[in-house]
């Protein structure tokens, strides 16, 4: 990868992290448009506040809808790398909650927007 491409990618990722609440709002809107009862969480390095610009942004979507349906809708709205979206049902939420710090996306948005 050329130096110019590396710089462009670093700028793109910095913009995403700087505007993360806006991107999370898009994710929430898309997911809740598919399933009004869905829950969206951050986990991993962003939730633990130990991320760097090369980190991915782990997002957990809890829904009864098919993962492919949710992922395709998010992709259409531009939610791609560095987002790593995991689509699971309520039973799987319990496993994630035991293994990782989960931060509700709507609470993250509210705290960062205040």
Secondary structure, DSSP 8 states (H G I E B T S, - for coil): --HHHHHHHHHHHHHHHHTHHHHHHHHHHHHHHH-TT-EEEEETTTTTT---TTS-EEEEEE-SS-HHHHHHHHHHTT--TTEEEEEE-HHHHHHHHHHS--EEHHHHHHHHH-
